[in-house]
Amino acid sequence: MIIPSSLQKGDTIGITSTARKIYLNELVFTIEFLEHKGFKVKMGSCIGLKDHQFAGTENERTTSINELIEDNSVKAILCARGGYGSVRIVDHINWNAFQEAPKWICGYSDVTVLHARTHTLGVASLHSTMPINFKNNTEEALESFVSQLKGTPTSLSADTHALNRTGIASGQLVGGNLSILYSLLGSKDQLDTTGKILFLEDLDEYLYHIDRMMQALKRAGMLDDLAGLVIGGMSDMNDNAIPFGSSAIQTIANAVIDYNYPVAFNFPVGHLNDNQTLTLGAEYELKVEEYSELIPKI
C-alpha cells in the first residue's frame, strides 16, 4: 500500500466537492483553520457552482478534482462535504495521474466511493472530517486530521461496550460509510476485506435497512474472513411505526455472531462532532479488552 507523502508547513491543500453544492462563505472557518496550521489552500473550480443539489454538473465536478490531482503543488485533496454524487464521477477521474503522483484524498460519508477506488489502486486515504463540519468539530477531531496529514497518526480508543467481542487483530483498515459500501456491491469498487479490519459508520438510516445492508455484506462474503470489525457512529437512526425490534448496534452484532474475530463498537469516527481521522489502507492493530483501541502501525 502506498502511503502519500506527509505534508509540511507551506504545502497546499485543495478543496473540492465531488457531491453536494457548497459556497465559499461556508468554507471561511476551514480556510482560516488550515492557514493557521501553516498550510496554503486552493479552491477547486466547482466551489460555488450549482446544478440542482450538486456542486456543478458531473463534468464540472470531475474537472475540479482532476485539476487538483494534476496540480503537483497540491499535496492533499479535501472534499468539502458529502451528500450524494461521488459515484457519478468516480469513473471519470484521472486516476492515471493520481497513481503517478499519489496524494491524500480526505473526507467521509459519500467520499467512501473515492476511498474504495483509491484502495483498489493501492493508495491509502484519510477518512476524516470535512470543511462543512469543521466549525462544529471537537478540537481532538481537528487535531487528529492535522496529525495524520503531517505523518504522525494517532491511536483511537473507545470505552467498553456490552456487545464488544474481545481479542487482538492486525491488518489493513478498510471501509467507511455502510450505505455506500452496500451500494458498491458487485461493482469494481467492492472492497476485498479478506484479512483486513473493516470499519463501518452510518447516519439517518432505517433500522431494518441496517439489517438489509449487513445481510448483503454477509452474503457477498465481506464479513467472512475479517481480521476484526470496528463500528463508529451509528447516528440518528429511524424506525417504522411497527418497530424493527433491534438497535443498529445490536443488528450489527447479530450479523457477525457466527464469526470469531474481535468486534468493537462506538469509536469516535463518523457523523459525529468528534469525528477523528483514520488512515484507510494503513496497517492497524485492534485491541478489544477493557476498552478498545486502534493503533496505527505506520
Secondary structure, 3 states (H helix, E strand, C coil): CECCCCCCCCCEEEEECCCECCCHHHHHHHHHHHHHCCCEEEECCCCCCCECCECCCHHHHHHHHHHHHHCCCEEEEEECCCCCCHHHCHHHCCHHHHHHCCCEEEECHHHHHHHHHHHHCCECEEECCCCCCHHHCCHHHHHHHHHHHCCCCCCEEECCCCCCECEEEEEEEEEEEHHHHHHCCCCCCCCCCCCCEEEEEEECCEHHHHHHHHHHHHHCCCCCCCCEEEEEEEECCECCCCCCCCCHHHHHHHHCCCCCCCEECCCCCCCCCCCCCEEECCEEEEEECCCEEEEECC
